[in-house]
């Protein structure tokens, strides 16, 4: 806890990424499911410029009803005990959200939520806590109301997020701050980190923009490969300067940088492999993580818009174990271009969604990476 990215409430920032980094050596296996982001509703009260779902504030047809939601929880539980991110849209716009959270908790799933903060009240903060929500993620994409509200598309979003954080703290609910990085807020990231610290967050997760949904229309705000590398190295430097757990999501290069920097500094590379802030592998799409849409369609992640199955037509377990897309992504040695010959392919993997948006192939090399593997001709 990314998307907890998670978050401002949009599944593009699914938070809380637990991690899966071991046991897949290019073999075709079904790994342990660590984390599932479920878009409980696509409806949202904000209009964020980068929204994967291009969510709007109206009712969407064919969303999974309460009975289908409970069945989904049961089916996920059959595969293990992953963290479930209740995301959206804005999950608090779903009237049965606490019933679902309580049921997931009851059957042994670890439930977290990704609201945008503006709809948190003293009443529903208590309900979050009582239903077993372990953590929430709230996104701050600017250090001031002007920059955050501009990014979120609604005046008052910043004040609403801060108020939501205050109410969560009052009931003792753990929270993390998520930030999507673009050219427009790149200079503000140090201030946002300090703000997260001052607010009492337990973690700060950064997300590198993936140009899908509304994000396609601000692709000119995507930071370039050089800025990407510089930002992730700066983020690494903050590890010993803050009490917050730091995690980079949709930024698989960070897991290469972690190892390169640790080696340069003569440090032993040890990373937490479980929990909400686990750091072991870059792109988790299809390996330890998957995304389920508001109508039950399964994808490897919310940004990689390739349908892998439908839980209204088959079980979650069947999709997780048998989807051709999942199987392809579990064969790291089959990655194309420099990603396929990179010595960091098992810990980084490149962003599969970014590769897909750039080339039409989710196995293509990551387009925003400056690293040249030694094996490159």
C-alpha positions as a LaTeX table, in Angstrom:
\begin{tabular}{lrrr}
\hline
Residue & $x$ (\AA) & $y$ (\AA) & $z$ (\AA) \\
\hline
Unk1 & 0.00 & 0.00 & 0.00 \\
Unk2 & $-0.17$ & 0.94 & $-5.09$ \\
Unk3 & $-2.61$ & 1.44 & $-5.44$ \\
Unk4 & $-2.84$ & 0.94 & 0.24 \\
Unk5 & $-2.81$ & 2.26 & $-5.50$ \\
Unk6 & $-3.95$ & 2.91 & $-2.93$ \\
Unk7 & $-5.06$ & 5.97 & $-3.75$ \\
Unk8 & $-6.95$ & 8.81 & $-4.97$ \\
Unk9 & $-9.55$ & 6.29 & $-5.65$ \\
Unk10 & $-8.71$ & 5.39 & $-9.22$ \\
Unk11 & $-7.43$ & 1.96 & $-9.96$ \\
Unk12 & $-4.64$ & 3.40 & $-12.01$ \\
Unk13 & $-2.88$ & 3.95 & $-8.74$ \\
Unk14 & $-3.49$ & 0.73 & $-7.13$ \\
Unk15 & $-1.60$ & 0.84 & $-3.87$ \\
Unk16 & $-0.38$ & $-1.55$ & $-1.33$ \\
Unk17 & 1.51 & $-3.67$ & $-3.74$ \\
Unk18 & 2.64 & $-6.75$ & $-2.00$ \\
Unk19 & 5.22 & $-8.48$ & $-4.07$ \\
Unk20 & 6.13 & $-11.64$ & $-5.78$ \\
Unk21 & 9.73 & $-12.00$ & $-6.74$ \\
Unk22 & 10.81 & $-15.59$ & $-6.42$ \\
Unk23 & 10.12 & $-18.97$ & $-7.91$ \\
Unk24 & 9.49 & $-17.89$ & $-11.51$ \\
Unk25 & 12.63 & $-18.65$ & $-13.46$ \\
Unk26 & 11.14 & $-18.40$ & $-16.91$ \\
Unk27 & 9.08 & $-21.53$ & $-16.29$ \\
Unk28 & 5.36 & $-21.64$ & $-16.98$ \\
Unk29 & 3.94 & $-21.73$ & $-13.46$ \\
Unk30 & 1.04 & $-20.22$ & $-11.57$ \\
Unk31 & 2.64 & $-18.15$ & $-8.82$ \\
Unk32 & 1.12 & $-17.27$ & $-5.49$ \\
Unk33 & $-1.45$ & $-14.51$ & $-5.77$ \\
Unk34 & $-0.32$ & $-11.69$ & $-3.48$ \\
Unk35 & $-2.54$ & $-8.80$ & $-4.35$ \\
Unk36 & $-5.84$ & $-8.20$ & $-6.17$ \\
Unk37 & $-7.17$ & $-4.77$ & $-7.08$ \\
Unk38 & $-10.92$ & $-4.83$ & $-7.58$ \\
Unk39 & $-12.63$ & $-1.85$ & $-9.19$ \\
Unk40 & $-15.70$ & $-2.03$ & $-6.97$ \\
Unk41 & $-17.37$ & 0.73 & $-8.98$ \\
Unk42 & $-16.34$ & 2.94 & $-11.87$ \\
Unk43 & $-18.38$ & 5.86 & $-10.53$ \\
Unk44 & $-16.29$ & 8.72 & $-9.12$ \\
Unk45 & $-16.87$ & 12.21 & $-7.80$ \\
Unk46 & $-13.55$ & 13.54 & $-9.15$ \\
Unk47 & $-12.30$ & 14.04 & $-12.72$ \\
Unk48 & $-8.58$ & 13.31 & $-12.54$ \\
Unk49 & $-6.48$ & 14.18 & $-15.57$ \\
Unk50 & $-4.66$ & 10.83 & $-15.59$ \\
Unk51 & $-7.59$ & 8.52 & $-14.77$ \\
Unk52 & $-7.17$ & 5.06 & $-16.26$ \\
Unk53 & $-10.94$ & 4.48 & $-16.21$ \\
Unk54 & $-12.02$ & 7.95 & $-17.40$ \\
Unk55 & $-14.45$ & 7.63 & $-14.49$ \\
Unk56 & $-17.42$ & 9.98 & $-14.14$ \\
Unk57 & $-20.06$ & 10.65 & $-11.50$ \\
Unk58 & $-22.96$ & 8.54 & $-12.78$ \\
Unk59 & $-24.21$ & 4.99 & $-12.36$ \\
Unk60 & $-22.48$ & 2.42 & $-14.57$ \\
Unk61 & $-24.41$ & $-0.59$ & $-15.86$ \\
Unk62 & $-23.62$ & $-4.24$ & $-15.14$ \\
Unk63 & $-21.45$ & $-3.64$ & $-12.08$ \\
Unk64 & $-21.08$ & $-6.75$ & $-9.93$ \\
Unk65 & $-23.88$ & $-6.81$ & $-7.36$ \\
Unk66 & $-23.52$ & $-7.76$ & $-3.70$ \\
Unk67 & $-24.05$ & $-11.49$ & $-4.26$ \\
Unk68 & $-21.52$ & $-11.53$ & $-7.12$ \\
Unk69 & $-19.06$ & $-9.60$ & $-4.95$ \\
Unk70 & $-19.30$ & $-12.18$ & $-2.16$ \\
Unk71 & $-18.83$ & $-14.99$ & $-4.69$ \\
Unk72 & $-15.76$ & $-13.19$ & $-6.02$ \\
Unk73 & $-14.29$ & $-12.95$ & $-2.51$ \\
Unk74 & $-14.87$ & $-16.70$ & $-2.03$ \\
Unk75 & $-13.24$ & $-17.52$ & $-5.35$ \\
Unk76 & $-10.20$ & $-15.36$ & $-4.63$ \\
Unk77 & $-9.88$ & $-17.03$ & $-1.22$ \\
Unk78 & $-9.65$ & $-20.40$ & $-3.02$ \\
Unk79 & $-6.37$ & $-19.25$ & $-4.56$ \\
Unk80 & $-4.80$ & $-18.04$ & $-1.30$ \\
Unk81 & $-4.95$ & $-15.09$ & 1.08 \\
Unk82 & $-4.00$ & $-12.06$ & $-0.98$ \\
Unk83 & $-4.43$ & $-8.43$ & $-0.05$ \\
Unk84 & $-7.64$ & $-7.11$ & $-1.64$ \\
Unk85 & $-7.60$ & $-3.47$ & $-2.73$ \\
Unk86 & $-11.13$ & $-2.10$ & $-2.86$ \\
Unk87 & $-10.63$ & 0.60 & $-5.44$ \\
Unk88 & $-12.64$ & 2.45 & $-8.06$ \\
Unk89 & $-13.73$ & 5.00 & $-9.19$ \\
Unk90 & $-14.55$ & 5.99 & $-5.65$ \\
Unk91 & $-15.29$ & 2.88 & $-3.56$ \\
Unk92 & $-17.23$ & 4.90 & $-0.96$ \\
Unk93 & $-19.90$ & 5.54 & $-3.63$ \\
Unk94 & $-20.78$ & 1.83 & $-3.44$ \\
Unk95 & $-23.48$ & 1.38 & $-0.74$ \\
Unk96 & $-22.52$ & $-2.20$ & 0.18 \\
Unk97 & $-18.76$ & $-1.54$ & 0.38 \\
Unk98 & $-18.50$ & $-2.17$ & 4.13 \\
Unk99 & $-20.55$ & $-5.35$ & 3.89 \\
Unk100 & $-18.09$ & $-6.60$ & 1.26 \\
Unk101 & $-15.06$ & $-5.52$ & 3.31 \\
Unk102 & $-16.38$ & $-7.25$ & 6.43 \\
Unk103 & $-17.04$ & $-10.45$ & 4.48 \\
Unk104 & $-13.55$ & $-10.47$ & 3.01 \\
Unk105 & $-12.09$ & $-9.95$ & 6.46 \\
Unk106 & $-14.24$ & $-12.75$ & 7.86 \\
Unk107 & $-13.00$ & $-15.32$ & 5.33 \\
Unk108 & $-9.33$ & $-14.45$ & 5.86 \\
Unk109 & $-8.52$ & $-11.89$ & 3.18 \\
Unk110 & $-6.58$ & $-8.75$ & 4.04 \\
Unk111 & $-8.78$ & $-5.84$ & 3.04 \\
Unk112 & $-7.51$ & $-2.37$ & 2.15 \\
Unk113 & $-9.23$ & 0.53 & 0.41 \\
Unk114 & $-8.31$ & 3.29 & $-2.02$ \\
Unk115 & $-10.67$ & 6.24 & $-1.52$ \\
Unk116 & $-9.75$ & 9.73 & $-2.72$ \\
Unk117 & $-10.41$ & 11.11 & 0.77 \\
Unk118 & $-13.07$ & 13.64 & $-0.10$ \\
Unk119 & $-15.99$ & 11.38 & 0.86 \\
Unk120 & $-14.64$ & 10.15 & 4.18 \\
Unk121 & $-16.85$ & 11.12 & 7.12 \\
Unk122 & $-16.52$ & 10.41 & 10.82 \\
Unk123 & $-19.24$ & 7.76 & 10.39 \\
Unk124 & $-17.77$ & 5.87 & 7.47 \\
Unk125 & $-14.25$ & 6.12 & 8.92 \\
Unk126 & $-15.54$ & 4.10 & 11.88 \\
Unk127 & $-17.21$ & 1.66 & 9.46 \\
Unk128 & $-13.91$ & 1.20 & 7.60 \\
Unk129 & $-12.22$ & 0.30 & 10.85 \\
Unk130 & $-15.03$ & $-2.00$ & 12.00 \\
Unk131 & $-15.20$ & $-3.84$ & 8.67 \\
Unk132 & $-11.53$ & $-4.79$ & 8.97 \\
Unk133 & $-9.94$ & $-2.35$ & 6.52 \\
Unk134 & $-6.24$ & $-2.48$ & 7.43 \\
Unk135 & $-5.08$ & 0.57 & 5.54 \\
Unk136 & $-6.34$ & 3.19 & 3.13 \\
Unk137 & $-4.40$ & 5.04 & 0.48 \\
Unk138 & $-5.12$ & 8.65 & $-0.37$ \\
Unk139 & $-3.45$ & 10.37 & $-3.29$ \\
Unk140 & $-1.78$ & 13.75 & $-3.08$ \\
Unk141 & $-0.49$ & 14.80 & $-6.48$ \\
Unk142 & 0.48 & 18.29 & $-5.45$ \\
Unk143 & 1.86 & 19.86 & $-2.29$ \\
Unk144 & $-0.69$ & 22.71 & $-2.49$ \\
Unk145 & $-4.41$ & 22.95 & $-3.12$ \\
Unk146 & $-3.76$ & 24.72 & $-6.46$ \\
Unk147 & $-1.59$ & 21.95 & $-7.94$ \\
Unk148 & $-3.53$ & 19.02 & $-6.45$ \\
Unk149 & $-6.95$ & 20.40 & $-7.40$ \\
Unk150 & $-5.76$ & 21.07 & $-10.95$ \\
Unk151 & $-4.60$ & 17.45 & $-11.25$ \\
Unk152 & $-7.81$ & 16.09 & $-9.70$ \\
Unk153 & $-10.08$ & 18.23 & $-11.83$ \\
Unk154 & $-12.24$ & 19.43 & $-8.91$ \\
Unk155 & $-11.83$ & 22.48 & $-6.68$ \\
Unk156 & $-11.68$ & 21.44 & $-3.04$ \\
Unk157 & $-10.11$ & 18.02 & $-3.68$ \\
Unk158 & $-6.99$ & 18.89 & $-1.68$ \\
Unk159 & $-8.95$ & 20.15 & 1.32 \\
Unk160 & $-11.21$ & 17.10 & 1.08 \\
Unk161 & $-8.26$ & 14.71 & 1.02 \\
Unk162 & $-6.66$ & 16.37 & 4.06 \\
Unk163 & $-9.97$ & 16.23 & 5.92 \\
Unk164 & $-10.35$ & 12.56 & 5.06 \\
Unk165 & $-6.87$ & 11.89 & 6.40 \\
Unk166 & $-7.74$ & 13.72 & 9.63 \\
Unk167 & $-10.87$ & 11.61 & 10.11 \\
Unk168 & $-8.99$ & 8.37 & 9.39 \\
Unk169 & $-6.37$ & 9.31 & 11.97 \\
Unk170 & $-9.07$ & 10.00 & 14.56 \\
Unk171 & $-10.23$ & 6.36 & 14.40 \\
Unk172 & $-6.70$ & 4.97 & 14.26 \\
Unk173 & $-6.87$ & 3.89 & 10.62 \\
Unk174 & $-3.48$ & 3.49 & 8.97 \\
Unk175 & $-3.00$ & 5.46 & 5.74 \\
Unk176 & $-0.44$ & 5.91 & 3.00 \\
Unk177 & 0.03 & 8.71 & 0.48 \\
Unk178 & 0.18 & 7.91 & $-3.23$ \\
Unk179 & 1.54 & 10.32 & $-5.84$ \\
Unk180 & 1.41 & 10.03 & $-9.62$ \\
Unk181 & 4.49 & 11.72 & $-11.07$ \\
Unk182 & 4.28 & 13.86 & $-14.22$ \\
Unk183 & 6.28 & 16.79 & $-15.55$ \\
Unk184 & 3.81 & 19.16 & $-13.89$ \\
Unk185 & 4.51 & 17.98 & $-10.33$ \\
Unk186 & 8.03 & 16.57 & $-10.63$ \\
Unk187 & 9.51 & 19.56 & $-8.78$ \\
Unk188 & 6.96 & 19.15 & $-5.98$ \\
Unk189 & 7.75 & 15.52 & $-5.10$ \\
Unk190 & 10.18 & 16.40 & $-2.25$ \\
Unk191 & 7.51 & 18.70 & $-0.74$ \\
Unk192 & 4.84 & 16.02 & $-1.09$ \\
Unk193 & 7.09 & 13.53 & 0.69 \\
Unk194 & 7.58 & 16.01 & 3.55 \\
Unk195 & 3.82 & 16.64 & 3.63 \\
Unk196 & 3.11 & 12.90 & 3.84 \\
Unk197 & 5.55 & 12.66 & 6.73 \\
Unk198 & 4.01 & 15.61 & 8.57 \\
Unk199 & 0.51 & 14.19 & 8.15 \\
Unk200 & 1.49 & 10.95 & 9.86 \\
Unk201 & 1.37 & 8.60 & 6.87 \\
Unk202 & 3.00 & 5.20 & 7.24 \\
Unk203 & 4.17 & 5.11 & 3.62 \\
Unk204 & 4.65 & 7.15 & 0.47 \\
Unk205 & 4.17 & 5.30 & $-2.82$ \\
Unk206 & 5.05 & 7.02 & $-6.08$ \\
Unk207 & 3.50 & 6.03 & $-9.42$ \\
Unk208 & 5.01 & 6.81 & $-12.79$ \\
Unk209 & 2.34 & 7.88 & $-15.28$ \\
Unk210 & 1.12 & 5.15 & $-17.61$ \\
Unk211 & $-0.62$ & 6.81 & $-20.59$ \\
Unk212 & $-3.97$ & 5.02 & $-20.60$ \\
Unk213 & $-7.52$ & 6.36 & $-20.25$ \\
Unk214 & $-7.41$ & 10.12 & $-19.69$ \\
Unk215 & $-3.67$ & 9.70 & $-19.21$ \\
Unk216 & $-3.33$ & 9.41 & $-23.01$ \\
Unk217 & $-4.37$ & 13.03 & $-23.32$ \\
Unk218 & $-1.57$ & 14.21 & $-21.04$ \\
Unk219 & 1.13 & 11.98 & $-22.51$ \\
Unk220 & 3.15 & 15.14 & $-23.13$ \\
Unk221 & 3.34 & 15.44 & $-19.33$ \\
Unk222 & 4.99 & 12.02 & $-19.01$ \\
Unk223 & 8.55 & 12.38 & $-17.76$ \\
Unk224 & 11.22 & 11.12 & $-20.17$ \\
Unk225 & 13.61 & 8.22 & $-19.61$ \\
Unk226 & 16.39 & 10.42 & $-18.22$ \\
Unk227 & 14.05 & 12.19 & $-15.76$ \\
Unk228 & 12.65 & 8.78 & $-14.83$ \\
Unk229 & 16.11 & 7.50 & $-13.89$ \\
Unk230 & 16.98 & 10.67 & $-11.97$ \\
Unk231 & 13.70 & 10.62 & $-10.05$ \\
Unk232 & 14.08 & 6.99 & $-8.99$ \\
Unk233 & 17.65 & 7.59 & $-7.86$ \\
Unk234 & 16.45 & 10.58 & $-5.81$ \\
Unk235 & 13.73 & 8.39 & $-4.31$ \\
Unk236 & 16.36 & 5.79 & $-3.37$ \\
Unk237 & 18.36 & 8.53 & $-1.59$ \\
Unk238 & 15.37 & 9.32 & 0.65 \\
Unk239 & 15.30 & 5.81 & 2.17 \\
Unk240 & 17.58 & 6.71 & 5.06 \\
Unk241 & 16.16 & 10.22 & 5.49 \\
Unk242 & 12.55 & 9.39 & 6.31 \\
Unk243 & 10.64 & 7.13 & 8.66 \\
Unk244 & 8.11 & 6.40 & 5.90 \\
Unk245 & 8.04 & 3.18 & 3.92 \\
Unk246 & 8.88 & 4.15 & 0.34 \\
Unk247 & 7.66 & 2.26 & $-2.69$ \\
Unk248 & 7.76 & 2.91 & $-6.41$ \\
Unk249 & 4.92 & 1.47 & $-8.51$ \\
Unk250 & 4.58 & 1.38 & $-12.30$ \\
Unk251 & 8.31 & 2.10 & $-12.07$ \\
Unk252 & 9.94 & $-1.33$ & $-12.38$ \\
Unk253 & 13.38 & 0.19 & $-13.05$ \\
Unk254 & 13.48 & 1.09 & $-9.35$ \\
Unk255 & 14.06 & $-2.56$ & $-8.53$ \\
Unk256 & 17.15 & $-2.54$ & $-10.76$ \\
Unk257 & 18.34 & 0.72 & $-9.19$ \\
Unk258 & 17.86 & $-0.70$ & $-5.68$ \\
Unk259 & 20.21 & $-3.54$ & $-6.52$ \\
Unk260 & 22.72 & $-1.44$ & $-8.45$ \\
Unk261 & 22.98 & 1.15 & $-5.69$ \\
Unk262 & 23.18 & $-1.43$ & $-2.90$ \\
Unk263 & 25.98 & $-3.20$ & $-4.76$ \\
Unk264 & 27.86 & 0.08 & $-5.33$ \\
Unk265 & 27.56 & 0.89 & $-1.63$ \\
Unk266 & 28.68 & $-2.59$ & $-0.60$ \\
Unk267 & 25.36 & $-3.32$ & 1.05 \\
Unk268 & 23.66 & $-6.68$ & 1.21 \\
Unk269 & 20.52 & $-6.70$ & $-0.91$ \\
Unk270 & 17.67 & $-7.68$ & 1.42 \\
Unk271 & 14.10 & $-6.64$ & 0.82 \\
Unk272 & 10.84 & $-7.19$ & 2.62 \\
Unk273 & 8.94 & $-9.76$ & 0.57 \\
Unk274 & 5.55 & $-9.63$ & 2.27 \\
Unk275 & 3.15 & $-7.00$ & 3.49 \\
Unk276 & 1.73 & $-3.78$ & 2.16 \\
Unk277 & 5.08 & $-2.16$ & 1.39 \\
Unk278 & 6.86 & $-5.25$ & 0.07 \\
Unk279 & 9.68 & $-4.48$ & $-2.33$ \\
Unk280 & 10.97 & $-7.37$ & $-4.38$ \\
Unk281 & 10.00 & $-7.06$ & $-8.03$ \\
Unk282 & 9.09 & $-4.35$ & $-10.51$ \\
Unk283 & 6.17 & $-5.19$ & $-12.80$ \\
Unk284 & 3.87 & $-7.58$ & $-10.94$ \\
Unk285 & 1.28 & $-7.83$ & $-13.72$ \\
Unk286 & 0.14 & $-11.41$ & $-13.94$ \\
Unk287 & 2.73 & $-12.75$ & $-11.52$ \\
Unk288 & 1.70 & $-11.67$ & $-8.02$ \\
Unk289 & $-0.97$ & $-9.15$ & $-8.93$ \\
Unk290 & $-4.08$ & $-8.78$ & $-11.05$ \\
Unk291 & $-6.95$ & $-6.36$ & $-11.60$ \\
Unk292 & $-10.69$ & $-7.04$ & $-11.79$ \\
Unk293 & $-12.96$ & $-4.47$ & $-13.39$ \\
Unk294 & $-16.35$ & $-3.24$ & $-12.18$ \\
Unk295 & $-18.08$ & $-5.72$ & $-14.51$ \\
Unk296 & $-15.85$ & $-8.69$ & $-13.65$ \\
Unk297 & $-13.30$ & $-8.61$ & $-16.45$ \\
Unk298 & $-9.81$ & $-9.69$ & $-15.36$ \\
Unk299 & $-6.63$ & $-7.96$ & $-16.50$ \\
Unk300 & $-3.01$ & $-8.38$ & $-15.44$ \\
Unk301 & $-3.15$ & $-4.79$ & $-14.19$ \\
Unk302 & $-5.49$ & $-1.83$ & $-14.49$ \\
Unk303 & $-3.28$ & $-0.14$ & $-17.09$ \\
Unk304 & $-2.71$ & $-3.11$ & $-19.38$ \\
Unk305 & $-6.01$ & $-3.09$ & $-21.25$ \\
Unk306 & $-5.92$ & $-6.70$ & $-22.44$ \\
Unk307 & $-8.79$ & $-8.90$ & $-21.28$ \\
Unk308 & $-7.61$ & $-12.14$ & $-19.65$ \\
Unk309 & $-10.93$ & $-13.58$ & $-18.52$ \\
Unk310 & $-14.33$ & $-12.82$ & $-17.02$ \\
Unk311 & $-15.35$ & $-13.97$ & $-13.54$ \\
Unk312 & $-19.02$ & $-13.88$ & $-14.55$ \\
Unk313 & $-18.27$ & $-16.67$ & $-17.05$ \\
Unk314 & $-15.57$ & $-18.67$ & $-15.28$ \\
Unk315 & $-14.01$ & $-18.79$ & $-11.82$ \\
Unk316 & $-11.24$ & $-16.50$ & $-10.67$ \\
Unk317 & $-9.00$ & $-19.52$ & $-10.06$ \\
Unk318 & $-9.45$ & $-20.71$ & $-13.64$ \\
Unk319 & $-8.48$ & $-17.30$ & $-15.01$ \\
Unk320 & $-5.49$ & $-16.91$ & $-12.68$ \\
Unk321 & $-4.11$ & $-20.33$ & $-13.52$ \\
Unk322 & $-5.02$ & $-20.70$ & $-17.20$ \\
Unk323 & $-5.14$ & $-17.30$ & $-18.90$ \\
Unk324 & $-2.79$ & $-17.24$ & $-21.89$ \\
Unk325 & $-1.81$ & $-13.61$ & $-21.15$ \\
Unk326 & $-0.91$ & $-14.47$ & $-17.54$ \\
Unk327 & 1.13 & $-17.44$ & $-18.73$ \\
Unk328 & 3.02 & $-15.30$ & $-21.24$ \\
Unk329 & 3.92 & $-12.69$ & $-18.63$ \\
Unk330 & 5.21 & $-15.38$ & $-16.28$ \\
Unk331 & 7.89 & $-16.35$ & $-18.80$ \\
Unk332 & 10.37 & $-13.55$ & $-18.21$ \\
Unk333 & 12.80 & $-15.07$ & $-20.70$ \\
Unk334 & 10.26 & $-14.46$ & $-23.47$ \\
Unk335 & 10.32 & $-10.69$ & $-23.05$ \\
Unk336 & 11.34 & $-8.96$ & $-26.26$ \\
Unk337 & 14.13 & $-6.50$ & $-27.10$ \\
Unk338 & 16.64 & $-5.56$ & $-24.45$ \\
Unk339 & 14.22 & $-6.56$ & $-21.65$ \\
Unk340 & 14.56 & $-10.20$ & $-22.72$ \\
Unk341 & 18.36 & $-10.22$ & $-22.39$ \\
Unk342 & 18.59 & $-7.90$ & $-19.37$ \\
Unk343 & 20.13 & $-9.45$ & $-16.26$ \\
Unk344 & 17.49 & $-7.62$ & $-14.21$ \\
Unk345 & 14.51 & $-9.05$ & $-16.12$ \\
Unk346 & 13.36 & $-11.18$ & $-13.15$ \\
Unk347 & 13.42 & $-8.27$ & $-10.69$ \\
Unk348 & 12.37 & $-5.45$ & $-13.04$ \\
Unk349 & 10.56 & $-6.83$ & $-16.07$ \\
Unk350 & 9.79 & $-3.39$ & $-17.49$ \\
Unk351 & 6.30 & $-1.89$ & $-17.45$ \\
Unk352 & 4.22 & $-4.21$ & $-19.62$ \\
Unk353 & 1.41 & $-1.65$ & $-19.95$ \\
Unk354 & 3.79 & 1.06 & $-21.15$ \\
Unk355 & 5.27 & $-1.39$ & $-23.67$ \\
Unk356 & 1.77 & $-2.27$ & $-24.89$ \\
Unk357 & 0.70 & 1.36 & $-25.30$ \\
Unk358 & 3.90 & 2.17 & $-27.21$ \\
Unk359 & 4.08 & $-0.88$ & $-29.49$ \\
Unk360 & 0.88 & $-2.94$ & $-29.30$ \\
Unk361 & 2.82 & $-5.82$ & $-27.71$ \\
Unk362 & 2.82 & $-6.34$ & $-23.94$ \\
Unk363 & 6.02 & $-8.41$ & $-24.29$ \\
Unk364 & 7.98 & $-5.61$ & $-25.99$ \\
Unk365 & 10.84 & $-3.81$ & $-24.28$ \\
Unk366 & 10.04 & $-1.01$ & $-21.82$ \\
Unk367 & 10.11 & 2.25 & $-23.83$ \\
Unk368 & 11.22 & 4.47 & $-20.94$ \\
Unk369 & 14.45 & 2.81 & $-19.82$ \\
Unk370 & 17.97 & 4.18 & $-20.27$ \\
Unk371 & 19.73 & 1.02 & $-19.07$ \\
Unk372 & 21.70 & $-0.95$ & $-21.67$ \\
Unk373 & 22.25 & $-4.59$ & $-20.64$ \\
Unk374 & 25.79 & $-5.97$ & $-21.17$ \\
Unk375 & 24.38 & $-8.58$ & $-23.56$ \\
Unk376 & 23.05 & $-5.92$ & $-25.95$ \\
Unk377 & 24.81 & $-6.13$ & $-29.33$ \\
\hline
\end{tabular}
